[in-house]
Amino acid sequence: AAAASGGGGGGGSSQAGSAAPQPAAPLRLAGGGLASASGGYESPDQPSSNPALSKQGSTASSDAPPPPGGAVTGSGRFTGSMANISTEDRFRAAASLWELEYDELEIVRKIGEGSFGEVLLANFRGTKVAAKRIRAFESYEEGGPSPTLQPILASFFEREIEILATMRHPNVVNFVGACHTPPNVCLVTEFCARGSLDALLHKSVLTLDLTKKVEFAVDIARGMSCLHAQKPPIIHRDLKTANLLVSARFEVKVADFGLSRIKDHAQLVNSRAGLEGTVEYCAPEVLRGEPYTEMCDVWSYGVVLWELFNRQRPYADTDLPIFLLMMSLANGSLRLPPLRPDATSPGLVRLVERCLAWEPTERPSFREVLRLLEAEHRVVRGRGAAMPRSDSANSLAAQRSGQAVA
């Protein structure tokens, strides 16, 4: 389930730009509704809100010339008179350039499965990739989700494509493309050979020293800093170890953007958050349904750091029903205990405390987190020499023998 949550990533990036892109057609759901490229849902009884769709749900002609004075680049940026296009339209345009044919994927085996999809290891043009196949577009009778859940899951799928298609960073899982042809609707990313950080911490015998843990923390902060540096910022909203993937070279990459939001002061900051995400990692303001900003991701990062340095799941010793756990975290009656300085360092203890500050305005930005972590890395490195990440053969041997990876 952890693999299904992240979608896979890592042992070599695919250059998706070499694919022959085709605009994504809208997906018709059970009951006749359409999941548009915007991630929205349009019922058959109402006119489409997407100008590219007619009342019957057909796409506009792909041969239509671009608007005069404007063009769309491969990165999804508009030029000329299109420079003032809305952010949402920019993301949709970028996503439409990454369509691929499912027949191009050579499926090897299943590597993960969740409630509404599965993750497949595949070869795409000579490169290993992870294909997250979505069941959200299958009918309820065929094993798909209920008609109520269908449009929600469809919107998560489209949103993840839109965000990944506009971003390239070493610590964000590399997007290869997407297929919108039922029943093989899938999102394709790079393959991360070592799976999720959750599995690495809790289901492997690999011994991680403090230096390596700090390097993991730096990788995550770099990926999140990239998201928050976008204009407008992208808020992940479901940052947890199960959504962090580890490459063959032990590089950590942020993944799974189904719940992410593009920050918009008119909609996001002044709106209710809803109960989405994973309770143990959610910021209190999110659990209370209050307005939230990108600082909710910093809280989640603080929980991830606590889990990483302790190698223990957050609140694992708490035996509470989920609704009582939510209430206890939302009102502050349940908090994570401080890190032990002897197991980490005083600087790391302070950093986790700041990330878990009750007031969002008191939490550090990821830019500041990176500055603090780089200083801490210099401190902890003196306790042991760090192994070069490119030495994957030695790291694999260490993993098999249970020796420390520096």
C-alpha positions in Angstrom: 0.0 0.0 0.0 2.9 2.3 0.7 4.2 1.7 -2.9 0.8 2.4 -4.3 0.7 5.6 -2.3 3.9 6.9 -3.8 3.7 5.6 -7.3 7.3 4.5 -7.5 10.5 6.3 -8.7 14.4 6.3 -8.9 16.9 4.0 -10.7 17.4 6.3 -13.6 15.3 9.1 -15.0 13.3 8.8 -18.2 13.3 11.8 -20.5 9.5 12.1 -21.1 10.0 15.0 -23.5 11.0 12.4 -26.1 7.5 11.0 -26.2 5.2 12.1 -29.0 2.7 14.0 -26.8 -0.9 14.1 -27.6 -3.6 16.2 -25.8 -5.4 14.2 -23.1 -9.0 13.5 -23.9 -11.6 13.8 -21.1 -12.4 10.6 -19.2 -16.0 9.5 -19.2 -16.9 8.0 -15.8 -19.7 5.5 -15.0 -23.0 7.3 -15.3 -21.9 9.4 -18.2 -20.0 12.2 -16.4 -16.6 13.5 -17.5 -13.4 14.0 -15.6 -11.8 16.9 -17.3 -8.1 17.8 -17.6 -8.7 20.3 -14.9 -9.4 17.4 -12.4 -13.0 18.6 -12.1 -16.2 16.6 -12.7 -18.9 17.5 -15.2 -22.1 15.6 -15.1 -24.0 14.7 -18.3 -26.9 16.9 -17.1 -24.9 20.1 -17.0 -22.9 22.0 -19.6 -19.1 21.6 -19.5 -17.2 24.3 -17.7 -14.1 23.4 -19.8 -14.2 25.4 -23.0 -12.2 22.6 -24.7 -15.2 20.3 -24.2 -18.5 20.4 -26.0 -21.8 19.5 -24.4 -21.3 15.9 -25.7 -17.8 15.8 -24.1 -15.8 15.8 -27.3 -12.5 17.5 -27.5 -11.8 20.5 -29.5 -10.0 20.0 -32.8 -6.3 19.4 -32.2 -5.6 21.1 -35.5 -6.8 24.4 -34.3 -4.1 27.1 -34.5 -2.7 28.6 -31.3 -4.2 31.9 -30.1 -2.6 34.8 -32.0 0.5 36.2 -30.4 0.8 33.3 -27.9 2.4 29.9 -27.6 2.8 27.1 -25.0 6.3 25.9 -24.3 7.2 22.3 -23.1 7.4 23.5 -19.5 3.8 24.7 -19.6 4.7 28.4 -19.8 2.7 30.8 -21.9 4.4 33.4 -24.0 3.3 36.5 -25.9 -0.3 37.6 -25.3 -0.9 34.4 -23.3 1.4 35.5 -20.5 -1.6 36.5 -18.4 -3.3 33.1 -18.6 -4.5 31.7 -15.3 -2.4 29.4 -13.3 -4.8 26.5 -13.5 -4.9 26.8 -17.3 -1.1 26.8 -17.4 -1.0 23.6 -15.4 -3.6 21.9 -17.6 -1.7 22.8 -20.7 1.5 21.4 -19.4 -0.2 18.1 -18.4 -1.7 17.7 -21.9 1.8 17.5 -23.4 2.7 14.3 -21.6 0.2 11.8 -23.0 1.6 8.3 -23.8 0.2 5.1 -25.2 -0.2 2.2 -22.7 1.1 -0.2 -25.4 4.5 1.4 -25.1 4.8 0.1 -21.5 6.3 -3.4 -21.1 4.8 -4.6 -17.8 7.2 -6.6 -15.7 5.4 -7.2 -12.4 3.1 -5.7 -9.8 5.1 -3.9 -7.0 2.3 -2.4 -5.0 -1.5 -2.2 -4.6 -4.0 0.1 -2.9 -7.7 0.4 -2.5 -8.3 2.0 -5.9 -5.2 1.1 -7.9 -2.0 -0.8 -8.3 1.7 0.1 -9.1 3.4 -1.8 -11.8 7.1 -2.1 -12.6 7.5 -1.6 -16.4 10.0 -0.7 -19.1 9.4 2.4 -21.2 11.7 2.9 -24.1 14.5 1.0 -22.4 14.1 2.5 -18.9 12.5 1.1 -15.8 9.5 3.1 -14.7 6.6 2.8 -12.2 3.1 2.9 -13.6 0.3 3.7 -11.1 -2.8 2.2 -12.7 -6.0 3.8 -11.5 -9.3 2.0 -11.0 -11.2 5.2 -10.4 -12.5 5.1 -13.9 -13.8 1.5 -13.8 -17.5 1.0 -13.0 -18.6 -0.1 -9.5 -19.7 -3.5 -10.9 -16.2 -4.1 -12.3 -14.6 -3.5 -9.0 -14.2 0.3 -9.2 -15.1 2.9 -6.6 -18.6 4.0 -5.9 -20.2 6.6 -8.2 -19.7 9.1 -5.3 -16.0 8.5 -5.0 -15.3 8.3 -8.8 -15.2 12.0 -9.5 -13.1 12.6 -6.3 -10.5 10.1 -7.2 -10.5 11.2 -10.8 -9.7 14.8 -9.7 -6.8 13.5 -7.5 -5.4 11.7 -10.5 -5.6 14.7 -12.8 -4.2 17.1 -10.1 -1.2 14.9 -9.6 -0.5 14.9 -13.4 -0.9 18.7 -13.6 1.6 19.3 -10.8 4.2 16.7 -11.8 4.1 17.9 -15.4 5.3 21.4 -14.5 8.2 20.4 -12.3 11.7 19.0 -12.5 13.9 18.6 -9.4 16.3 15.9 -8.2 14.2 15.4 -5.0 10.8 15.4 -6.7 9.8 12.1 -8.3 10.4 12.4 -12.1 7.2 12.4 -14.2 7.3 10.3 -17.4 3.8 10.6 -18.7 0.2 9.5 -18.4 -2.3 7.4 -20.2 -6.0 8.3 -20.3 -7.3 5.3 -22.2 -9.7 3.1 -20.1 -9.2 0.6 -18.6 -5.5 1.3 -18.6 -5.6 4.8 -17.0 -2.3 5.3 -15.4 0.4 7.8 -14.2 4.0 6.9 -15.1 7.0 8.0 -13.0 10.6 7.0 -12.6 11.2 3.8 -10.6 12.7 4.2 -7.2 14.4 0.9 -6.5 14.4 1.0 -2.7 10.7 1.8 -2.3 9.2 4.1 0.2 11.0 5.7 3.2 8.3 4.1 5.4 9.4 0.6 4.2 13.1 1.4 4.6 12.6 2.6 8.2 10.2 0.0 9.4 10.4 -3.1 7.2 14.1 -3.5 6.5 17.2 -4.5 8.5 19.2 -1.6 7.1 21.1 0.3 9.8 21.1 4.1 9.2 23.5 6.2 11.1 22.8 9.9 12.0 24.7 11.2 9.0 22.6 9.3 6.6 19.4 10.3 8.4 20.4 14.0 8.1 21.1 13.5 4.4 17.6 12.0 4.0 16.2 15.0 5.9 18.1 17.4 3.5 16.7 15.6 0.4 13.1 15.9 1.7 13.6 19.6 2.6 15.0 20.3 -0.9 12.1 18.7 -2.6 9.6 20.5 -0.5 11.4 23.8 -0.9 11.0 23.4 -4.7 7.2 23.0 -4.2 6.9 26.0 -2.0 9.1 28.1 -4.3 6.6 27.7 -7.2 4.6 30.8 -8.1 2.1 30.4 -6.6 3.4 27.8 -4.1 2.3 24.2 -4.2 1.1 22.8 -0.9 1.6 19.0 -0.7 -0.9 18.3 2.2 0.0 14.7 2.6 3.7 14.6 3.4 4.6 11.4 5.2 7.2 8.6 4.9 4.9 6.5 2.8 4.9 9.3 0.1 8.7 9.7 0.1 10.5 7.4 -2.3 14.1 6.2 -2.1 16.3 5.7 -5.2 19.0 3.1 -5.7 21.5 5.7 -4.7 19.6 6.4 -1.4 18.2 9.7 -2.7 14.8 10.6 -1.2 12.2 12.1 -3.6 8.8 13.7 -2.7 5.9 11.9 -4.4 2.1 11.4 -4.4 0.6 14.8 -5.2 -3.1 13.7 -5.3 -4.0 15.9 -2.4 -1.8 18.8 -3.3 -3.2 22.3 -3.8 -1.9 25.3 -5.7 -2.0 28.1 -3.2 -4.6 30.8 -4.2 -5.3 33.4 -1.6 -8.9 33.7 -2.9 -9.6 30.0 -2.5 -7.2 28.2 -0.4 -6.1 30.4 2.5 -9.6 31.7 3.1 -11.3 28.3 2.7 -11.9 25.3 4.9 -9.2 22.6 4.7 -11.4 19.5 4.9 -10.3 16.2 6.4 -7.9 15.1 3.8 -4.4 13.7 4.4 -3.1 11.3 7.1 -4.2 12.2 10.6 -0.9 11.5 12.3 1.0 13.9 10.0 -1.7 16.6 9.8 -1.2 20.0 11.2 -3.6 21.0 14.0 -5.1 23.8 11.9 -5.9 21.3 9.1 -7.6 18.9 11.6 -9.7 21.8 13.0 -10.8 22.8 9.5 -9.3 26.2 9.8 -7.6 28.3 7.0 -4.1 26.9 6.3 -1.0 27.9 4.4 2.1 26.0 3.2 3.2 25.9 6.9 1.0 22.9 7.3 3.6 21.0 5.2 6.3 22.1 7.7 4.4 20.5 10.5 4.1 17.3 8.6 7.8 17.5 7.9 8.5 17.8 11.6 6.5 14.6 12.2 8.6 12.9 9.4 11.8 14.1 11.1 10.7 12.7 14.4 9.9 9.3 12.8 13.2 9.3 10.8 15.4 10.0 13.8 13.6 7.8 16.2 12.8 5.1 13.6 9.4 4.8 15.2 6.0 5.4 13.8 4.3 8.6 15.3 1.8 7.9 18.0 2.3 4.1 17.6 1.9 3.5 21.3 -1.4 5.5 21.4 -4.5 3.2 21.4 -7.2 5.6 20.4 -10.1 5.5 17.9 -9.4 7.6 14.9 -11.9 10.3 15.8 -10.4 10.7 19.3 -6.9 10.8 17.9 -8.0 13.6 15.6 -9.6 15.5 18.4 -6.5 15.0 20.7 -4.1 16.2 18.0 -6.4 19.1 17.0 -6.6 20.5 20.5 -3.0 19.8 21.4 -3.7 17.4 24.3 -1.6 14.8 22.4 1.9 15.8 21.3 5.0 13.9 20.2 7.7 13.7 22.9 10.9 15.6 22.2 13.8 13.9 20.4 16.6 12.6 22.7 19.7 14.9 22.3 22.0 11.9 22.9 20.5 10.1 19.9 20.6 13.1 17.6 22.0 16.6 18.4 20.7 19.6 20.3 20.4 21.5 16.9 18.1 18.7 15.5 16.0 18.7 18.6 15.4 22.4 18.3 14.6 22.1 14.6 11.9 19.4 15.1 10.4 21.5 17.9 10.2 24.6 15.7 8.6 22.6 12.8 6.0 21.4 15.3 5.3 24.8 16.7 1.6 25.3 17.5 1.3 28.6 15.7 2.0 28.2 11.9 3.7 31.6 11.8 6.4 30.3 14.2 7.4 27.4 12.0 10.5 27.9 9.8 10.3 28.0 6.0 11.9 25.1 4.1 14.6 27.5 3.0 15.5 28.1 6.6 15.2 24.4 7.4 17.8 23.7 4.7 20.2 26.3 6.1 19.9 24.7 9.6 20.2 21.2 8.3 23.3 21.9 6.3 24.9 23.3 9.4 23.9 20.2 11.4 25.2 18.0 8.6 28.7 19.4 9.1 28.4 18.8 12.8 27.2 15.1 12.7 29.6 14.2 9.8 32.4 14.4 12.3 31.0 11.3 14.0 31.6 9.1 10.9 32.7 9.4 7.3 29.8 9.6 4.8 29.7 7.0 2.0 29.4 8.4 -1.5 25.9 7.9 -2.7 27.1 6.7 -6.1 28.6 3.7 -4.4 25.4 1.7 -4.8 27.1 -1.7 -4.9 28.6 -1.2 -1.4 25.3 0.2 -0.1 23.4 -2.8 -1.4 25.9 -5.2 0.2 25.5 -3.3 3.5 21.8 -3.5 3.2 22.0 -7.3 2.8 24.4 -7.7 5.7 22.6 -5.3 8.0 25.8 -3.1 8.3 25.6 0.7 8.8 25.3 2.9 5.8 27.1 6.1 6.5 
